[in-house]
Amino acid sequence: MTTLLIDPHAAYPPFEQLRRQLIEQIVSGHLFEGTKLPSVRRLAADLALAPNTVARAYRELEAEGYLITQGRNGTIVAPRTHDNANTSEEIGHLTANFVNELRRRGLGSQAILKAVHLALAEQR
Amino acid sequence: MNIAIWIVIALVIFVLPAVSLTSGGSRAPGRQELEKYAHTVGLPLTDTVAGPVVARIRRRQRGMMIGGIVAIVAAALAAMFIDGAETLGPLVVGIAGTGAGFGGAWALAAYRPEPTSDRPVIARVRSVTLADYLMPGERFALIATPAALALGALAGTALLWQLPAEVRGGRVLLGIAGSAFALLTWAAAIFAMRRVLAAPARSGSDLELAWDDAERAFGLRQVNDLVTTLICASFLVWLIAIGYSLTSTGFYRADITTAYVVTGLSLLIFGGLSLLVAFGPIRDSLGKARQGYEQRQLWPHGVSAR
């Protein structure tokens, strides 16, 4: 995937959709280290979002270590540290185990997603 | 030649053929014309994306039409005021092409989509650069232009300076004015290209975004090609200035050796500089590599036809 999709009718607000997709693309390696992201204004106009929404997503991802802002040079994907790489590998491993276990119990993809959504909603 | 003839030539050669698909943005093209256009672009044209794609083509071609006409009027007025359109008439033809190119770029850069959308929208996750749309040869021409113009101005001045003052007249100034105009056009082109790259691309699908890329590449390429043409025309101005100085006063008969040396060197220098600037774009346009270049750069895994 090389694009971001924002659906105004999705269960999550646009900010969360943007944040999650950016993390997913960085963790999966689709967005590799040093890749320059679009400017806040450009991405906001492309996705029909307020510039503040995109700026907030960039800021949060920067605070979480996924992105680096270099002033006038824009925002780039941060290098993956050893810890980050281990964490994403571990998350992938845990998720695969979780999905396998639920499948073994006869749940389909939709049912698994629903269960995850419910669990996340309960923790909010 | 009458200025009206130059205006007709400018319209027929540069402006009207470039906007024929939509008659300058005034009408939507027919299905057959569209499919032919899609074939040249190398992208599928589904019913879902046909509407937004046609809107983009019309917007760009309307910009080209307006830019071309504004340039023709401005150049014709300038030609009439300067010399009654006697010798500067051809200026109208050259400026018309440049105006059409800039008009198309302006239409792309000035587009502002609605701030909100009630349908799903997509965006590219990385920023784009000129390298995504223009091939290396085309980009080299753009980078080499200031140096080539400076070298041309220096060489042209030095060559004309070999001739007596009464022979060269005020033609050094004419040559420098041509180079300065070309340099200004180049600077304007760089500015326009940056604006085009920064302009938003509101799209509902990957295919629509790929079409946006194609339109953007077309607009950028047109500005680049026309600027390259104008740079070469500025070298031609130097050659004409030198040639006119040598022949109009009969100097070529008075000092054959100097005339031969100046002629040979000017052909060598300005021919070489023209080649330096134009070789890349010409090579890239002759092969098939230019077609779909932006798709290969921006969609390395292909575009889904949804």
HADDOCK unambig.tbl for C-alpha pairs under 7 A between the chains (distance, minus, plus):
assign (segid A and resid 2 and name CA) (segid B and resid 124 and name CA) 6.23 0.50 0.50
assign (segid A and resid 2 and name CA) (segid B and resid 125 and name CA) 6.11 0.50 0.50
assign (segid A and resid 3 and name CA) (segid B and resid 122 and name CA) 6.24 0.50 0.50
assign (segid A and resid 3 and name CA) (segid B and resid 123 and name CA) 5.33 0.50 0.50
assign (segid A and resid 3 and name CA) (segid B and resid 124 and name CA) 4.45 0.50 0.50
assign (segid A and resid 3 and name CA) (segid B and resid 125 and name CA) 5.23 0.50 0.50
assign (segid A and resid 4 and name CA) (segid B and resid 122 and name CA) 5.26 0.50 0.50
assign (segid A and resid 4 and name CA) (segid B and resid 123 and name CA) 5.20 0.50 0.50
assign (segid A and resid 4 and name CA) (segid B and resid 124 and name CA) 6.26 0.50 0.50
assign (segid A and resid 4 and name CA) (segid B and resid 125 and name CA) 6.04 0.50 0.50
assign (segid A and resid 5 and name CA) (segid B and resid 120 and name CA) 6.78 0.50 0.50
assign (segid A and resid 5 and name CA) (segid B and resid 121 and name CA) 5.75 0.50 0.50
assign (segid A and resid 5 and name CA) (segid B and resid 122 and name CA) 4.37 0.50 0.50
assign (segid A and resid 5 and name CA) (segid B and resid 123 and name CA) 6.73 0.50 0.50
assign (segid A and resid 6 and name CA) (segid B and resid 120 and name CA) 5.56 0.50 0.50
assign (segid A and resid 6 and name CA) (segid B and resid 121 and name CA) 5.46 0.50 0.50
assign (segid A and resid 6 and name CA) (segid B and resid 122 and name CA) 6.24 0.50 0.50
assign (segid A and resid 7 and name CA) (segid B and resid 119 and name CA) 6.63 0.50 0.50
assign (segid A and resid 7 and name CA) (segid B and resid 120 and name CA) 4.16 0.50 0.50
assign (segid A and resid 7 and name CA) (segid B and resid 121 and name CA) 6.55 0.50 0.50
assign (segid A and resid 8 and name CA) (segid B and resid 118 and name CA) 6.12 0.50 0.50
assign (segid A and resid 8 and name CA) (segid B and resid 119 and name CA) 6.56 0.50 0.50
assign (segid A and resid 8 and name CA) (segid B and resid 120 and name CA) 6.23 0.50 0.50
assign (segid A and resid 35 and name CA) (segid B and resid 126 and name CA) 6.72 0.50 0.50
assign (segid A and resid 36 and name CA) (segid B and resid 126 and name CA) 5.74 0.50 0.50
assign (segid A and resid 36 and name CA) (segid B and resid 127 and name CA) 5.72 0.50 0.50
assign (segid A and resid 37 and name CA) (segid B and resid 125 and name CA) 6.24 0.50 0.50
assign (segid A and resid 37 and name CA) (segid B and resid 126 and name CA) 4.35 0.50 0.50
assign (segid A and resid 37 and name CA) (segid B and resid 127 and name CA) 4.96 0.50 0.50
assign (segid A and resid 38 and name CA) (segid B and resid 125 and name CA) 6.83 0.50 0.50
assign (segid A and resid 38 and name CA) (segid B and resid 126 and name CA) 5.45 0.50 0.50
assign (segid A and resid 38 and name CA) (segid B and resid 127 and name CA) 4.11 0.50 0.50
assign (segid A and resid 42 and name CA) (segid B and resid 198 and name CA) 6.53 0.50 0.50
assign (segid A and resid 42 and name CA) (segid B and resid 199 and name CA) 6.96 0.50 0.50
assign (segid A and resid 42 and name CA) (segid B and resid 200 and name CA) 5.63 0.50 0.50
assign (segid A and resid 43 and name CA) (segid B and resid 123 and name CA) 6.96 0.50 0.50
assign (segid A and resid 45 and name CA) (segid B and resid 115 and name CA) 6.74 0.50 0.50
assign (segid A and resid 45 and name CA) (segid B and resid 200 and name CA) 5.66 0.50 0.50
assign (segid A and resid 46 and name CA) (segid B and resid 123 and name CA) 5.72 0.50 0.50
assign (segid A and resid 46 and name CA) (segid B and resid 200 and name CA) 5.24 0.50 0.50
assign (segid A and resid 46 and name CA) (segid B and resid 201 and name CA) 5.28 0.50 0.50
assign (segid A and resid 46 and name CA) (segid B and resid 202 and name CA) 4.74 0.50 0.50
assign (segid A and resid 47 and name CA) (segid B and resid 121 and name CA) 5.74 0.50 0.50
assign (segid A and resid 47 and name CA) (segid B and resid 122 and name CA) 6.15 0.50 0.50
assign (segid A and resid 47 and name CA) (segid B and resid 123 and name CA) 6.15 0.50 0.50
assign (segid A and resid 47 and name CA) (segid B and resid 202 and name CA) 6.81 0.50 0.50
assign (segid A and resid 48 and name CA) (segid B and resid 115 and name CA) 5.21 0.50 0.50
assign (segid A and resid 48 and name CA) (segid B and resid 116 and name CA) 4.68 0.50 0.50
assign (segid A and resid 48 and name CA) (segid B and resid 117 and name CA) 5.79 0.50 0.50
assign (segid A and resid 49 and name CA) (segid B and resid 115 and name CA) 6.90 0.50 0.50
assign (segid A and resid 49 and name CA) (segid B and resid 116 and name CA) 6.56 0.50 0.50
